[in-house]
Amino acid sequence: MSAQVSRVFRLRARGPVACFSRPEMKVERVSYEVMTPSAARGLLESVLWKPAIRWQVHEVAVLAPIQWVSFRRNEVKQRMSPGTVFFADHPDRRTQRNTVALKNVDYVVSASFRRTEHAGPDDNVRKFEEMFERRLERGQTFQAPYLGCREFAAAVEPAPPPEEVKPITTEPERRLGWMFYDFDYRNDGVVPLFFDATLSGGRLRVPPLEDVLREQKRGGNP
Amino acid sequence: MIIGALYEYALREGLLEDPDVEPLAVDFFLEVADDGRFLALVPTSDEEGRVPRRAVPRKPQRSGTAIVAGFFVDNAKYVLGHGGDEAKARLHPERNAAFRALVDATAKETQDPAARAVAAFLGRLDSELPRILNQRAEWTGEERLAFRWSGDDALLVHERLALRDAWRRRRSAKQEDEGPLMQCLVTGRWEPVARLHPLIKRLPNAQPQGSPLVSFNEDAFCSHGLDQGYNAPVSRSVAEGYGTALNYMLSSDGERRHRRGVALGKDAVAVFWTREAEQAVDVLLALLDAPATQQEGSSPPGVRQALHFAEAPLRGLEPAVFDYKPFYALVLGGNTARVVVREWFESSVRDLKQSLREWFDDLRLDGGKGRPLSLWGLLRSVELRGRDGTPPELASRLLAAVMMNRPLPRELLAAALRRLRVPDKDDAPGFQLYARCALIKATLLRLRRLSPQLPEVSVALDPNSPEVSYQLGRLFAVLERLQFVALGDVDASIKERYFGAAMANPGIVMPRLVRLSTHHLAKAGRERAGRLDRVIGQIMSQFPAEVWPNTLTLESQGLFAVGYYHQREDLFKKAAPAEPATAES
């Protein structure tokens, strides 16, 4: 039996604007201070996505100081459905929304993946490791990688060696409160998962999914 | 984090002592006898028409036209089924019935004599109503009424122990069967989740009855088929807490429009708080606030206090090692049915103190006579007359620059210069000029941090400055003075006619003014204008007309203005004993 878990990959993502919307402020958007684990997963999946693997983010290192920018845009308030002409610029369908986003972000994401129950006999971890490495090196993606919202494109590249990564250290420890972790799709309905996030030494440590699920269960039945 | 920090504030300030009641203004006490007879309608307002707040059972959240009755306290539409215009009266019987049903049920449940008296009153309301309505000329329907029972002098009906218990039971039962349990994204605990969030009042461009900070009022805003507040699970207690905190900060406290906030332009309000009580926030509020009486030239006492604070190094804003308490600033605006977070700042008290000190330092300009400047005053001084005022983005960017010690927006420089070009028509031109030039100086100083090749700006007159634009500004001040000495007060002085042009295109305009000055010099005579002539000579010998640039950049124009201001102050300073009567203009 070969390994179930890959080695740890490190990916650098940066861009001029990023908005990792908080669920409570997603209409008039306000971003989290730091990239969320699910946004980081999105970046990894834009490089390599297969049903046979599941990404687990371990850490997000923040390399650029946290800066904000706010702007207003005209957006639509209707949902897409077969009957609607989506981009019709009709005043009834328009609504102005504000966005408080992050400016000039730069992150290094550390993550590994594990085989899922969808993995076939040929899907060994080594194969995907090499695929990911190759694709990242060449800049190949399944979809344009983005920072929280599709319109905020990310430049993705292999991270520099660990000793060259210098996260921000304005405060030794900064509590970020409960942060969105990811959605749990396994059961009926979609369950949002949250974790208690702390930025220490400019690094956001991301607990493994099992820990978050355990914590979540404990919160329900103390 | 915003919601969490607000919730913490509510806990700290003790705004949530009892989750079942909230302080609200009650306009009238309705006194009833045992048998439900109407006895009196007692207004609660004092001589000045102020209505005191009173702890009442927490008001139900009503969305749209939904009918939900309050517990023994509500507005006239519910209590009497009356008030407002005809169009809105259609639902009154239903409202009154809902209110009555709740009272009846409670009376039956508690067998409290006061509750039964109220129930009896509501039973015979039809016959009593004319007498009650006569007590008041016009009923808007918004008057909040509470009951008093003739058998109890001390407490209002809803304050009686039996009814308080009944309310608590009812609320907790309701919380359990309403709304699913979800993991709250503020506390992390599994709790009943708020479907609708509290309304935030007193925000510009929001609805008069308030708009929620957290809302999902269009299809496109919801995810995963979730409804309203379930899109963002926030527990009910947290929702109530942050709502109470925000409404408290935004409420007026008599002297100020907002207790813990200031209006930024016409469509935004900034509120500030720290995790622990902290004086620096009061300083910031004082610094920002508009004076209650709009007397320009004299600064509000609050700002004076703030400056005093900042200049007393050991007492006031000296950052201390233990000052790592977080400091929060939130800029809110309205977008009709929603509240918009325009800006969100999180830093520490330490950094705030540091920033405030640097701000006062950067703003310092000779000749201010210790007149401190509030941000509000600064913004006012660069506004163009008859326009909409300063754009809110500019106000909040200025605020951000002050709080976070960042460079000031270049637009401020442009605005100040634009305003300087327009002849003064305001009440205190001397003060306005000071405010504008102080702002220009601060802007230039901070821009210099970004691009060090920009020239230095001094606090006081610097006769040896190598900057030609600064020297030209000085020259202009001297020429203006010379004209005044020669001709006295003229209708349109060279300041009024040429300042803008000279600032933008000195190479073209200044030589003409210098030629003109020979006439002024001749008229004034050597004796009175000799000193001015010497200054002109000093500047011209170092910077002959051949080196005067035809156009100046925005930054150089700023230097021109500062040079003008410095020289002008200097002339006044020295001339003051000899010519005490000259007006500042």
Contacts between the chains, C-beta under 8 A, distances in Angstrom:
chain1	res1	chain2	res2	distance
A	22	B	232	7.7
A	23	B	185	6.2
A	23	B	231	6.5
A	23	B	232	3.8
A	23	B	233	7.7
A	24	B	3	5.8
A	24	B	185	6.5
A	24	B	214	4.9
A	24	B	232	4.0
A	24	B	234	6.0
A	25	B	2	7.2
A	25	B	213	8.0
A	25	B	214	7.1
A	25	B	232	8.0
A	25	B	341	6.1
A	26	B	221	7.1
A	26	B	223	7.9
A	26	B	231	7.3
A	26	B	232	7.0
A	27	B	215	6.5
A	27	B	216	6.1
A	27	B	217	7.6
A	27	B	218	8.0
A	27	B	221	4.6
A	27	B	338	6.2
A	28	B	335	6.6
A	28	B	338	5.8
A	28	B	339	7.2
A	28	B	340	4.3
A	28	B	341	6.0
A	30	B	2	6.9
A	30	B	341	5.0
A	30	B	344	6.2
A	33	B	1	7.3
A	33	B	346	7.8
A	68	B	343	6.9
A	68	B	344	6.8
A	68	B	345	7.7
A	70	B	342	5.7
A	70	B	343	5.7
A	75	B	220	7.8
A	76	B	220	6.2
A	77	B	218	3.8
A	77	B	219	6.9
A	77	B	220	5.0
A	77	B	221	7.4
A	78	B	218	7.5
A	78	B	219	6.1
A	78	B	220	5.9
A	79	B	219	4.3
A	79	B	220	5.2
A	95	B	218	6.7
A	96	B	335	6.5
A	97	B	335	7.7
A	98	B	333	7.9
A	98	B	335	7.0
A	98	B	340	4.5
A	98	B	341	7.2
A	98	B	342	6.3
A	100	B	341	5.7
A	100	B	342	7.2
A	100	B	343	6.6
A	100	B	344	5.9
A	171	B	324	7.7
A	171	B	348	7.6
A	176	B	1	6.5
A	177	B	1	4.9
A	177	B	4	4.7
A	177	B	186	6.9
A	178	B	4	7.8
A	178	B	184	7.8
A	178	B	185	5.1
A	178	B	186	6.4
A	178	B	187	7.5
A	178	B	188	4.9
A	180	B	185	7.3
A	183	B	224	7.8
A	190	B	224	4.5
A	192	B	182	8.0
A	192	B	183	7.4
A	192	B	185	7.8
A	192	B	233	7.0
A	193	B	183	7.7
A	194	B	183	5.8
A	194	B	185	5.4
A	194	B	188	6.2
A	196	B	188	6.2
A	215	B	188	7.9
A	216	B	183	6.0
A	219	B	183	5.8
A	219	B	188	5.8
A	219	B	189	5.2
A	219	B	190	5.0
A	220	B	181	7.2
A	220	B	183	7.5
A	220	B	190	4.2
